[in-house]
């Protein structure tokens, strides 16, 4: 069984897996609910968004020694893993939209997005932005 915290992050509702939280702070003020919503309606929307099969199927190569980590991070989004070849596994990851592929950046050089072209292009854009932001100025 997996437990979640439902909370806002930058004005948007999100699910936080309790097993991934390092710490928390208890606040003195009571929880505020969105107008027209209760915990059940927010939960239902979040579950639909995160656990419903995605509309974007990403094919990628992932280093074999990162499969365990990928399973923990990607969860049910990691739909297919082919047997390793030369230290790499072909994987299929589903997302609700292209923008969600940003999650794959945490795998750094241990992953290569192959298809679709829009996902590969978005990863390249995000990586280029990271390089630009982290290049030392002289």
DRENSE-263318 format. One line per field, with one value per atom (N, C-alpha, C, O): atom name; residue in one letter; x, y, z; residue number from 1. Coordinates in pm, 1 decimal. Layout:
! residues N
fimi	(CA, ...)
zaza	(A, ...)
u	(X, ...)
v	(Y, ...)
w	(Z, ...)
kolse	(NUM, ...)
//
This chain:
! residues 138
fimi	(N, CA, C, O, N, CA, C, O, N, CA, C, O, N, CA, C, O, N, CA, C, O, N, CA, C, O, N, CA, C, O, N, CA, C, O, N, CA, C, O, N, CA, C, O, N, CA, C, O, N, CA, C, O, N, CA, C, O, N, CA, C, O, N, CA, C, O, N, CA, C, O, N, CA, C, O, N, CA, C, O, N, CA, C, O, N, CA, C, O, N, CA, C, O, N, CA, C, O, N, CA, C, O, N, CA, C, O, N, CA, C, O, N, CA, C, O, N, CA, C, O, N, CA, C, O, N, CA, C, O, N, CA, C, O, N, CA, C, O, N, CA, C, O, N, CA, C, O, N, CA, C, O, N, CA, C, O, N, CA, C, O, N, CA, C, O, N, CA, C, O, N, CA, C, O, N, CA, C, O, N, CA, C, O, N, CA, C, O, N, CA, C, O, N, CA, C, O, N, CA, C, O, N, CA, C, O, N, CA, C, O, N, CA, C, O, N, CA, C, O, N, CA, C, O, N, CA, C, O, N, CA, C, O, N, CA, C, O, N, CA, C, O, N, CA, C, O, N, CA, C, O, N, CA, C, O, N, CA, C, O, N, CA, C, O, N, CA, C, O, N, CA, C, O, N, CA, C, O, N, CA, C, O, N, CA, C, O, N, CA, C, O, N, CA, C, O, N, CA, C, O, N, CA, C, O, N, CA, C, O, N, CA, C, O, N, CA, C, O, N, CA, C, O, N, CA, C, O, N, CA, C, O, N, CA, C, O, N, CA, C, O, N, CA, C, O, N, CA, C, O, N, CA, C, O, N, CA, C, O, N, CA, C, O, N, CA, C, O, N, CA, C, O, N, CA, C, O, N, CA, C, O, N, CA, C, O, N, CA, C, O, N, CA, C, O, N, CA, C, O, N, CA, C, O, N, CA, C, O, N, CA, C, O, N, CA, C, O, N, CA, C, O, N, CA, C, O, N, CA, C, O, N, CA, C, O, N, CA, C, O, N, CA, C, O, N, CA, C, O, N, CA, C, O, N, CA, C, O, N, CA, C, O, N, CA, C, O, N, CA, C, O, N, CA, C, O, N, CA, C, O, N, CA, C, O, N, CA, C, O, N, CA, C, O, N, CA, C, O, N, CA, C, O, N, CA, C, O, N, CA, C, O, N, CA, C, O, N, CA, C, O, N, CA, C, O, N, CA, C, O, N, CA, C, O, N, CA, C, O, N, CA, C, O, N, CA, C, O, N, CA, C, O, N, CA, C, O, N, CA, C, O, N, CA, C, O, N, CA, C, O, N, CA, C, O, N, CA, C, O, N, CA, C, O, N, CA, C, O, N, CA, C, O, N, CA, C, O, N, CA, C, O, N, CA, C, O, N, CA, C, O, N, CA, C, O, N, CA, C, O)
zaza	(X, X, X, X, X, X, X, X, X, X, X, X, X, X, X, X, X, X, X, X, X, X, X, X, X, X, X, X, X, X, X, X, X, X, X, X, X, X, X, X, X, X, X, X, X, X, X, X, X, X, X, X, X, X, X, X, X, X, X, X, X, X, X, X, X, X, X, X, X, X, X, X, X, X, X, X, X, X, X, X, X, X, X, X, X, X, X, X, X, X, X, X, X, X, X, X, X, X, X, X, X, X, X, X, X, X, X, X, X, X, X, X, X, X, X, X, X, X, X, X, X, X, X, X, X, X, X, X, X, X, X, X, X, X, X, X, X, X, X, X, X, X, X, X, X, X, X, X, X, X, X, X, X, X, X, X, X, X, X, X, X, X, X, X, X, X, X, X, X, X, X, X, X, X, X, X, X, X, X, X, X, X, X, X, X, X, X, X, X, X, X, X, X, X, X, X, X, X, X, X, X, X, X, X, X, X, X, X, X, X, X, X, X, X, X, X, X, X, X, X, X, X, X, X, X, X, X, X, X, X, X, X, X, X, X, X, X, X, X, X, X, X, X, X, X, X, X, X, X, X, X, X, X, X, X, X, X, X, X, X, X, X, X, X, X, X, X, X, X, X, X, X, X, X, X, X, X, X, X, X, X, X, X, X, X, X, X, X, X, X, X, X, X, X, X, X, X, X, X, X, X, X, X, X, X, X, X, X, X, X, X, X, X, X, X, X, X, X, X, X, X, X, X, X, X, X, X, X, X, X, X, X, X, X, X, X, X, X, X, X, X, X, X, X, X, X, X, X, X, X, X, X, X, X, X, X, X, X, X, X, X, X, X, X, X, X, X, X, X, X, X, X, X, X, X, X, X, X, X, X, X, X, X, X, X, X, X, X, X, X, X, X, X, X, X, X, X, X, X, X, X, X, X, X, X, X, X, X, X, X, X, X, X, X, X, X, X, X, X, X, X, X, X, X, X, X, X, X, X, X, X, X, X, X, X, X, X, X, X, X, X, X, X, X, X, X, X, X, X, X, X, X, X, X, X, X, X, X, X, X, X, X, X, X, X, X, X, X, X, X, X, X, X, X, X, X, X, X, X, X, X, X, X, X, X, X, X, X, X, X, X, X, X, X, X, X, X, X, X, X, X, X, X, X, X, X, X, X, X, X, X, X, X, X, X, X, X, X, X, X, X, X, X, X, X, X, X, X, X, X, X, X, X, X, X, X, X, X, X, X, X, X, X, X, X, X, X, X, X, X, X, X)
u	(84.7, 0.0, 89.8, 192.9, 50.9, 126.1, 39.0, -80.1, 98.3, 28.0, 74.9, 192.0, -18.9, 10.1, -35.2, -127.6, 33.0, -8.7, -65.5, -2.4, -183.6, -242.7, -215.9, -257.8, -146.3, -111.6, -91.1, -76.7, -90.1, -63.3, 85.8, 158.7, 128.8, 266.1, 255.2, 213.0, 293.5, 282.5, 139.8, 118.2, 44.1, -98.1, -163.2, -273.5, -96.7, -153.8, -158.3, -62.2, -268.9, -275.1, -178.8, -161.1, -116.8, -23.0, -34.8, -81.7, 8.9, 22.3, 169.5, 255.9, 197.6, 333.7, 337.4, 265.2, 420.7, 434.5, 505.1, 615.5, 443.2, 501.5, 637.5, 723.5, 657.5, 785.8, 900.6, 1017.2, 868.0, 972.2, 996.1, 1088.4, 913.9, 932.2, 1045.1, 1049.0, 1136.3, 1246.0, 1204.8, 1247.6, 1122.2, 1078.9, 949.1, 905.9, 888.6, 767.4, 758.1, 827.8, 671.6, 648.2, 497.9, 422.2, 454.1, 313.5, 281.5, 348.4, 180.0, 140.2, 26.4, -51.9, 17.3, -86.3, -222.5, -325.6, -224.4, -352.8, -418.1, -349.4, -551.2, -622.5, -605.0, -574.4, -625.2, -616.7, -725.2, -837.0, -690.5, -787.4, -820.2, -731.3, -948.1, -991.5, -1027.8, -1071.6, -1009.0, -1049.4, -1201.0, -1273.1, -1247.5, -1390.7, -1451.2, -1401.2, -1558.3, -1625.7, -1561.6, -1604.0, -1459.7, -1392.0, -1383.6, -1384.4, -1375.6, -1343.6, -1227.0, -1183.5, -1176.4, -1060.2, -1086.5, -997.6, -1206.6, -1239.2, -1228.8, -1173.0, -1282.0, -1277.9, -1135.4, -1097.7, -1055.6, -915.3, -839.5, -764.0, -859.0, -792.7, -828.0, -739.9, -955.8, -1000.1, -932.0, -885.9, -925.4, -859.6, -711.3, -657.1, -645.2, -502.0, -472.9, -379.0, -550.7, -531.0, -553.3, -476.9, -657.9, -685.4, -565.9, -525.9, -509.8, -398.1, -269.5, -191.1, -247.1, -119.5, -122.3, -19.4, -238.1, -240.6, -316.5, -314.7, -381.9, -450.9, -346.8, -254.0, -359.7, -261.5, -242.9, -338.9, -117.3, -84.4, -118.0, -143.7, -116.8, -142.7, -13.3, -16.1, 100.6, 229.6, 312.5, 345.2, 345.6, 428.8, 571.5, 598.3, 661.1, 800.7, 882.7, 875.3, 959.6, 1055.3, 1191.4, 1226.9, 1266.6, 1397.6, 1491.7, 1450.0, 1619.5, 1721.3, 1763.6, 1794.9, 1764.3, 1799.7, 1910.4, 1904.9, 2010.3, 2117.3, 2059.2, 1977.4, 2102.3, 2051.9, 2064.1, 1974.9, 2173.4, 2193.7, 2106.3, 2116.7, 2021.1, 1927.9, 1782.4, 1691.1, 1760.9, 1624.5, 1553.0, 1434.5, 1623.8, 1561.5, 1517.0, 1405.4, 1603.9, 1571.2, 1453.9, 1363.1, 1455.1, 1347.1, 1213.7, 1110.8, 1215.6, 1092.9, 1035.7, 914.3, 1123.0, 1077.0, 1028.7, 928.2, 1098.2, 1062.9, 943.2, 851.9, 943.8, 841.2, 715.6, 608.1, 727.5, 611.4, 538.3, 599.4, 405.4, 324.0, 342.6, 294.1, 412.8, 439.5, 540.7, 543.5, 623.0, 719.0, 643.5, 624.9, 600.9, 511.4, 581.7, 529.4, 697.4, 762.9, 913.5, 967.4, 980.5, 1126.9, 1173.8, 1137.0, 1254.0, 1307.2, 1437.2, 1501.5, 1477.0, 1601.2, 1720.5, 1723.3, 1818.6, 1933.8, 2018.1, 2029.3, 2076.4, 2170.2, 2282.4, 2258.7, 2404.8, 2520.9, 2503.9, 2549.2, 2438.3, 2422.9, 2305.4, 2285.7, 2227.2, 2112.9, 1984.7, 1986.9, 1873.0, 1742.1, 1652.5, 1652.5, 1577.5, 1474.9, 1354.9, 1312.5, 1300.3, 1187.4, 1077.3, 1101.0, 956.1, 840.0, 781.9, 750.5, 767.7, 717.8, 600.3, 610.0, 489.3, 372.6, 351.4, 368.4, 313.8, 285.7, 156.2, 113.9, 92.9, -29.1, -2.0, -90.5, 120.7, 154.8, 306.0, 381.5, 349.2, 492.0, 568.0, 679.9, 509.4, 580.0, 623.7, 721.7, 553.7, 587.4, 719.9, 773.5, 774.3, 902.3, 1015.8, 1123.1, 994.1, 1098.1, 1139.3, 1250.1, 1052.5, 1085.3, 1208.2, 1283.9, 1227.8, 1338.2, 1474.7, 1576.9, 1478.3, 1606.6, 1683.9, 1806.8, 1615.1, 1684.9, 1771.0, 1853.7, 1751.4, 1834.7, 1963.5, 2050.4, 1975.4, 2097.9, 2142.8, 2065.3, 2270.4, 2325.6, 2300.9, 2362.4, 2211.2, 2176.0, 2054.2, 2007.5, 2002.6, 1884.7, 1899.7, 1963.7, 1839.3, 1831.1, 1688.9, 1644.6, 1618.1, 1482.6, 1493.9, 1565.0, 1423.1, 1429.2, 1309.7, 1326.4, 1190.1, 1067.3, 964.8, 978.7, 862.9, 838.3, 931.6, 997.3, 935.8, 1025.5, 997.3, 1090.7, 871.1, 837.2, 897.9, 943.3, 899.5, 958.3, 1109.9, 1169.6, 1170.3, 1315.7, 1354.1, 1452.3, 1276.0, 1300.9, 1284.8, 1365.0, 1181.4, 1158.5, 1272.2, 1315.9, 1320.5, 1435.7, 1556.8, 1627.9, 1580.7, 1694.2, 1680.0, 1778.1, 1558.7, 1536.1, 1564.4, 1631.6, 1512.5, 1532.9, 1679.9, 1730.9, 1748.1, 1890.8, 1973.2, 2066.6, 1939.0, 2008.7, 1990.5, 2084.2, 1869.6, 1843.4, 1926.1, 1979.7, 1936.2, 2018.6, 2165.2, 2230.8, 2215.8, 2355.2, 2374.3, 2471.5, 2282.2, 2292.4, 2291.9, 2371.6, 2205.1, 2195.1, 2314.9, 2347.1, 2381.0, 2489.1, 2628.2, 2726.1, 2638.9, 2769.5, 2830.3, 2769.2, 2950.7, 3013.8, 3037.8, 3078.2, 3012.2, 3041.4, 3182.7, 3228.2, 3250.7, 3389.9, 3401.4, 3511.2)
v	(-116.9, 0.0, 123.9, 126.4, 224.9, 349.2, 461.9, 469.2, 549.6, 663.4, 792.4, 807.1, 886.1, 1014.0, 1131.0, 1120.3, 1242.2, 1370.1, 1450.2, 1459.5, 1507.8, 1595.3, 1738.3, 1778.0, 1815.3, 1953.0, 2035.9, 1983.3, 2166.8, 2258.2, 2281.8, 2287.0, 2296.0, 2333.6, 2439.4, 2410.2, 2562.3, 2674.0, 2687.7, 2700.6, 2684.9, 2706.3, 2592.0, 2608.5, 2477.2, 2362.3, 2242.9, 2218.7, 2166.4, 2048.0, 1940.7, 1921.4, 1871.3, 1763.4, 1650.5, 1668.7, 1532.7, 1417.8, 1403.6, 1408.9, 1385.6, 1361.5, 1224.2, 1199.3, 1136.2, 1003.5, 1016.1, 1070.2, 967.3, 981.3, 913.2, 958.7, 805.1, 735.5, 817.3, 786.7, 921.4, 1005.1, 1134.6, 1209.0, 1163.2, 1285.2, 1265.6, 1165.7, 1361.9, 1357.5, 1419.8, 1374.6, 1523.1, 1592.0, 1666.0, 1675.6, 1717.5, 1795.8, 1892.6, 1878.0, 1990.2, 2089.1, 2097.8, 2117.1, 2083.7, 2095.8, 2243.5, 2313.8, 2289.5, 2430.1, 2446.8, 2354.2, 2563.6, 2587.0, 2618.9, 2590.7, 2677.7, 2713.0, 2589.6, 2497.3, 2589.1, 2474.0, 2469.4, 2570.0, 2351.6, 2334.5, 2416.7, 2428.5, 2472.8, 2548.6, 2466.9, 2416.7, 2454.8, 2382.0, 2480.6, 2592.5, 2437.9, 2520.1, 2533.1, 2440.8, 2646.8, 2669.6, 2566.3, 2545.7, 2502.1, 2404.9, 2267.5, 2180.5, 2245.1, 2116.0, 2065.7, 2143.1, 1935.9, 1874.3, 1779.4, 1765.0, 1715.7, 1628.0, 1518.2, 1484.1, 1463.6, 1356.2, 1403.9, 1333.1, 1523.3, 1570.5, 1602.8, 1575.9, 1660.5, 1689.2, 1558.5, 1544.3, 1463.6, 1332.8, 1262.5, 1210.0, 1261.6, 1195.7, 1256.4, 1183.5, 1388.2, 1454.4, 1423.2, 1400.9, 1421.6, 1392.9, 1248.5, 1222.6, 1156.2, 1014.8, 993.7, 922.7, 1055.5, 1042.5, 1095.1, 1034.3, 1206.7, 1267.3, 1185.7, 1180.1, 1122.8, 1054.5, 904.7, 846.3, 841.7, 696.3, 645.0, 525.1, 732.1, 691.4, 675.6, 756.0, 574.5, 559.6, 688.9, 758.3, 718.9, 844.4, 848.0, 745.8, 968.1, 988.4, 994.8, 986.8, 1009.2, 1016.3, 895.1, 879.4, 810.6, 693.5, 725.6, 746.0, 729.6, 763.6, 635.1, 551.1, 620.8, 510.0, 567.7, 675.4, 497.4, 546.7, 429.4, 314.3, 462.8, 366.6, 409.4, 526.1, 313.7, 340.3, 244.5, 125.1, 297.3, 209.3, 101.9, 130.0, -18.4, -133.9, -113.6, -153.5, -52.1, -34.9, 74.4, 101.8, 136.6, 238.5, 189.8, 267.0, 63.2, 10.5, 14.1, 46.9, -19.5, -19.1, 122.4, 142.3, 219.9, 359.2, 403.8, 471.3, 367.1, 403.6, 346.2, 413.3, 225.3, 164.9, 243.0, 260.9, 289.8, 367.1, 506.3, 554.4, 570.7, 707.4, 710.2, 790.9, 623.2, 627.6, 549.5, 578.4, 451.3, 373.7, 311.4, 248.7, 329.4, 267.0, 331.1, 278.1, 445.1, 507.2, 424.1, 430.7, 346.5, 258.1, 131.6, 40.8, 127.2, 20.6, -100.9, -211.9, -82.6, -195.0, -179.7, -70.3, -289.4, -293.0, -414.7, -527.8, -391.7, -502.5, -552.1, -477.7, -675.0, -728.8, -641.0, -584.3, -630.9, -544.9, -593.6, -713.1, -496.1, -523.3, -421.2, -300.7, -470.0, -382.0, -283.1, -169.0, -326.8, -241.8, -145.3, -67.7, -148.7, -59.2, -139.8, -247.7, -87.7, -149.8, -52.4, 67.6, -104.4, -23.6, -21.3, -125.4, 97.9, 113.2, 193.5, 269.3, 174.9, 252.9, 318.9, 252.4, 451.8, 531.3, 612.4, 673.8, 613.8, 689.2, 812.2, 808.6, 921.1, 1047.8, 1105.5, 1071.7, 1193.2, 1255.7, 1361.4, 1394.3, 1414.8, 1518.9, 1525.0, 1466.8, 1595.4, 1606.9, 1675.3, 1635.2, 1776.6, 1852.7, 1763.7, 1794.6, 1656.2, 1566.4, 1493.9, 1438.2, 1493.8, 1425.2, 1491.2, 1432.4, 1612.8, 1678.2, 1591.7, 1606.7, 1502.5, 1411.2, 1326.4, 1287.7, 1298.1, 1211.4, 1278.5, 1210.1, 1410.3, 1479.5, 1431.9, 1439.0, 1384.3, 1339.0, 1214.2, 1178.0, 1149.9, 1035.3, 1077.5, 994.4, 1207.2, 1261.3, 1185.0, 1162.3, 1145.4, 1074.9, 924.0, 847.5, 882.5, 740.1, 705.3, 591.5, 803.9, 780.0, 855.1, 960.0, 798.7, 865.8, 848.5, 736.4, 958.8, 955.3, 936.9, 1011.3, 837.4, 806.0, 860.0, 925.0, 833.5, 879.9, 912.4, 866.1, 990.1, 1060.2, 1180.3, 1222.4, 1233.9, 1346.3, 1465.4, 1535.1, 1490.8, 1603.9, 1586.1, 1683.3, 1463.3, 1437.7, 1454.6, 1513.6, 1403.5, 1417.2, 1565.0, 1609.1, 1640.4, 1784.2, 1858.5, 1946.3, 1823.8, 1892.3, 1864.2, 1954.4, 1741.2, 1708.0, 1791.0, 1844.2, 1802.3, 1881.3, 2027.8, 2090.8, 2082.6, 2222.1, 2242.9, 2338.4, 2152.4, 2163.4, 2148.4, 2222.2, 2053.0, 2032.1, 2153.2, 2193.3, 2211.3, 2331.4, 2446.5, 2521.8, 2459.8, 2564.8, 2541.9, 2636.7, 2417.3, 2386.7, 2421.7, 2478.0, 2388.9, 2421.5, 2572.3, 2622.3, 2643.8, 2790.2, 2847.6, 2936.4, 2799.7, 2852.6, 2816.4, 2888.4, 2706.2, 2657.9, 2677.0, 2631.3, 2743.1, 2771.7, 2888.3, 2994.7, 2868.2, 2974.8, 3099.7, 3091.5, 3213.3, 3339.6, 3382.2, 3360.4, 3442.5, 3483.3, 3630.5, 3680.7)
w	(0.0, 0.0, 0.0, 67.3, -74.5, -82.7, -26.9, -57.1, 54.5, 112.7, 47.4, 12.3, 31.6, -33.6, 52.7, 133.4, 32.5, 87.0, -29.5, -134.8, -11.9, -112.7, -67.2, 41.5, -150.1, -113.3, -238.3, -348.7, -218.6, -329.5, -342.3, -243.2, -464.8, -496.6, -605.3, -717.2, -572.3, -666.7, -719.8, -840.3, -629.4, -660.1, -738.7, -790.8, -747.7, -819.0, -725.8, -652.7, -726.4, -640.7, -690.3, -810.5, -594.5, -628.8, -529.1, -416.8, -572.4, -483.4, -447.9, -535.4, -320.5, -274.9, -209.0, -112.5, -260.5, -202.9, -67.5, -60.4, 38.5, 171.9, 183.2, 258.6, 109.4, 117.4, 59.0, 83.6, -18.3, -78.4, -1.3, -34.1, 101.3, 179.8, 280.8, 352.7, 284.9, 381.9, 514.5, 620.7, 508.5, 629.7, 600.5, 485.6, 705.0, 690.2, 807.7, 908.1, 792.8, 897.5, 920.1, 825.0, 1044.3, 1077.6, 1095.4, 1171.2, 1025.7, 1033.3, 1133.0, 1154.5, 1193.3, 1294.7, 1232.7, 1293.7, 1111.6, 1051.5, 989.5, 945.8, 986.1, 928.0, 775.9, 711.9, 721.2, 576.0, 508.1, 558.3, 393.7, 314.2, 189.9, 121.1, 163.3, 44.9, -65.3, -38.4, -188.5, -302.4, -304.5, -266.6, -348.3, -359.4, -454.4, -565.0, -410.7, -495.3, -495.3, -571.2, -411.6, -406.9, -263.4, -167.7, -251.9, -124.7, -149.7, -264.0, -47.6, -62.2, -165.6, -243.6, -166.5, -261.5, -406.4, -490.2, -437.5, -576.5, -619.7, -733.7, -529.0, -561.8, -581.3, -677.5, -491.2, -500.0, -631.6, -699.8, -666.4, -789.1, -911.5, -999.4, -917.7, -1029.8, -1036.4, -1144.6, -921.0, -918.7, -957.8, -1033.1, -908.5, -942.4, -1091.2, -1156.5, -1144.6, -1288.5, -1368.4, -1467.7, -1325.6, -1398.2, -1386.2, -1480.9, -1271.4, -1250.1, -1276.3, -1310.3, -1261.2, -1274.0, -1395.3, -1423.1, -1466.3, -1588.2, -1697.4, -1705.6, -1780.9, -1887.6, -1965.3, -1999.0, -1992.4, -2057.1, -2204.4, -2268.2, -2255.3, -2396.6, -2476.6, -2599.5, -2408.0, -2475.9, -2433.0, -2315.3, -2529.0, -2500.7, -2544.6, -2663.0, -2448.7, -2474.6, -2481.1, -2391.4, -2586.5, -2597.2, -2564.3, -2612.1, -2483.9, -2442.4, -2417.8, -2404.4, -2412.4, -2368.8, -2229.1, -2205.3, -2137.1, -1998.3, -1957.0, -1986.8, -1888.7, -1840.9, -1749.2, -1661.6, -1771.2, -1696.1, -1545.0, -1470.1, -1499.5, -1355.8, -1295.2, -1175.7, -1374.5, -1324.5, -1326.4, -1297.1, -1360.3, -1367.2, -1232.9, -1226.8, -1125.1, -993.0, -956.3, -908.3, -978.8, -952.4, -1039.6, -991.1, -1166.2, -1257.6, -1209.3, -1216.8, -1160.9, -1109.1, -992.4, -982.6, -903.4, -787.5, -828.5, -776.1, -920.2, -959.9, -1054.0, -1036.9, -1151.9, -1256.6, -1221.2, -1273.7, -1133.4, -1092.0, -1209.3, -1296.0, -1211.4, -1315.6, -1453.1, -1553.1, -1459.1, -1589.8, -1669.0, -1791.9, -1599.8, -1666.3, -1706.3, -1625.3, -1830.7, -1876.2, -1933.7, -1924.9, -1991.5, -2058.1, -2045.9, -2062.9, -2016.4, -2009.9, -2087.9, -2056.0, -2188.6, -2268.0, -2205.7, -2131.7, -2233.6, -2178.2, -2218.3, -2327.5, -2127.8, -2155.5, -2273.0, -2300.3, -2340.6, -2448.4, -2436.7, -2444.8, -2417.6, -2402.2, -2287.2, -2296.3, -2178.1, -2060.2, -2065.2, -1971.7, -2172.4, -2188.6, -2207.0, -2266.1, -2156.5, -2176.0, -2251.5, -2224.0, -2345.3, -2410.4, -2316.7, -2266.7, -2293.1, -2201.5, -2268.4, -2362.5, -2217.4, -2261.4, -2138.1, -2039.3, -2144.9, -2033.5, -2085.4, -2191.6, -2012.0, -2056.8, -1969.7, -1847.8, -2035.8, -1969.6, -2023.8, -2134.4, -1945.4, -1994.2, -2100.9, -2179.9, -2103.3, -2200.1, -2219.0, -2141.2, -2322.0, -2353.2, -2240.4, -2208.3, -2180.6, -2076.1, -1959.8, -1892.1, -1936.5, -1826.0, -1844.2, -1748.3, -1967.4, -1989.8, -1912.9, -1899.5, -1861.9, -1782.0, -1662.9, -1611.4, -1619.1, -1510.1, -1545.0, -1456.0, -1672.1, -1714.5, -1702.1, -1706.6, -1686.5, -1672.2, -1550.1, -1548.5, -1449.5, -1329.1, -1353.7, -1270.0, -1467.6, -1501.5, -1571.9, -1598.5, -1602.1, -1660.4, -1783.3, -1876.2, -1782.3, -1898.4, -1892.9, -1967.2, -1805.0, -1794.7, -1879.0, -1877.5, -1952.9, -2035.3, -2167.5, -2174.5, -2271.8, -2401.0, -2452.5, -2477.7, -2467.8, -2521.8, -2673.1, -2740.7, -2725.0, -2867.5, -2944.6, -3047.8, -2895.2, -2960.4, -2853.0, -2739.8, -2884.6, -3009.5, -3024.6, -2929.4, -3145.5, -3174.4, -3083.9, -3044.2, -3050.2, -2962.2, -2823.6, -2763.3, -2772.2, -2640.5, -2645.6, -2555.5, -2749.4, -2766.6, -2777.7, -2717.9, -2854.3, -2872.2, -2738.7, -2707.0, -2660.4, -2531.7, -2434.7, -2363.3, -2431.1, -2345.3, -2387.4, -2302.2, -2517.3, -2567.2, -2527.2, -2487.8, -2536.9, -2497.7, -2349.3, -2310.4, -2267.6, -2123.2, -2086.4, -2002.1, -2149.5, -2121.6, -2165.5, -2096.0, -2280.1, -2327.3, -2229.7, -2202.9, -2176.7, -2079.2, -1952.7, -1895.2, -1909.8, -1792.3, -1815.9, -1728.2, -1932.5, -1965.9, -1963.4, -1906.8, -2024.2, -2027.0, -1886.4, -1856.1, -1801.3, -1665.3, -1579.0, -1484.5, -1610.3, -1524.4, -1582.7, -1523.7, -1696.5, -1753.7, -1676.8, -1665.9, -1623.5, -1546.3, -1631.2, -1747.1, -1571.2, -1639.8, -1603.2, -1490.9, -1698.0, -1670.9, -1646.0, -1621.8)
kolse	(1, 1, 1, 1, 2, 2, 2, 2, 3, 3, 3, 3, 4, 4, 4, 4, 5, 5, 5, 5, 6, 6, 6, 6, 7, 7, 7, 7, 8, 8, 8, 8, 9, 9, 9, 9, 10, 10, 10, 10, 11, 11, 11, 11, 12, 12, 12, 12, 13, 13, 13, 13, 14, 14, 14, 14, 15, 15, 15, 15, 16, 16, 16, 16, 17, 17, 17, 17, 18, 18, 18, 18, 19, 19, 19, 19, 20, 20, 20, 20, 21, 21, 21, 21, 22, 22, 22, 22, 23, 23, 23, 23, 24, 24, 24, 24, 25, 25, 25, 25, 26, 26, 26, 26, 27, 27, 27, 27, 28, 28, 28, 28, 29, 29, 29, 29, 30, 30, 30, 30, 31, 31, 31, 31, 32, 32, 32, 32, 33, 33, 33, 33, 34, 34, 34, 34, 35, 35, 35, 35, 36, 36, 36, 36, 37, 37, 37, 37, 38, 38, 38, 38, 39, 39, 39, 39, 40, 40, 40, 40, 41, 41, 41, 41, 42, 42, 42, 42, 43, 43, 43, 43, 44, 44, 44, 44, 45, 45, 45, 45, 46, 46, 46, 46, 47, 47, 47, 47, 48, 48, 48, 48, 49, 49, 49, 49, 50, 50, 50, 50, 51, 51, 51, 51, 52, 52, 52, 52, 53, 53, 53, 53, 54, 54, 54, 54, 55, 55, 55, 55, 56, 56, 56, 56, 57, 57, 57, 57, 58, 58, 58, 58, 59, 59, 59, 59, 60, 60, 60, 60, 61, 61, 61, 61, 62, 62, 62, 62, 63, 63, 63, 63, 64, 64, 64, 64, 65, 65, 65, 65, 66, 66, 66, 66, 67, 67, 67, 67, 68, 68, 68, 68, 69, 69, 69, 69, 70, 70, 70, 70, 71, 71, 71, 71, 72, 72, 72, 72, 73, 73, 73, 73, 74, 74, 74, 74, 75, 75, 75, 75, 76, 76, 76, 76, 77, 77, 77, 77, 78, 78, 78, 78, 79, 79, 79, 79, 80, 80, 80, 80, 81, 81, 81, 81, 82, 82, 82, 82, 83, 83, 83, 83, 84, 84, 84, 84, 85, 85, 85, 85, 86, 86, 86, 86, 87, 87, 87, 87, 88, 88, 88, 88, 89, 89, 89, 89, 90, 90, 90, 90, 91, 91, 91, 91, 92, 92, 92, 92, 93, 93, 93, 93, 94, 94, 94, 94, 95, 95, 95, 95, 96, 96, 96, 96, 97, 97, 97, 97, 98, 98, 98, 98, 99, 99, 99, 99, 100, 100, 100, 100, 101, 101, 101, 101, 102, 102, 102, 102, 103, 103, 103, 103, 104, 104, 104, 104, 105, 105, 105, 105, 106, 106, 106, 106, 107, 107, 107, 107, 108, 108, 108, 108, 109, 109, 109, 109, 110, 110, 110, 110, 111, 111, 111, 111, 112, 112, 112, 112, 113, 113, 113, 113, 114, 114, 114, 114, 115, 115, 115, 115, 116, 116, 116, 116, 117, 117, 117, 117, 118, 118, 118, 118, 119, 119, 119, 119, 120, 120, 120, 120, 121, 121, 121, 121, 122, 122, 122, 122, 123, 123, 123, 123, 124, 124, 124, 124, 125, 125, 125, 125, 126, 126, 126, 126, 127, 127, 127, 127, 128, 128, 128, 128, 129, 129, 129, 129, 130, 130, 130, 130, 131, 131, 131, 131, 132, 132, 132, 132, 133, 133, 133, 133, 134, 134, 134, 134, 135, 135, 135, 135, 136, 136, 136, 136, 137, 137, 137, 137, 138, 138, 138, 138)
//
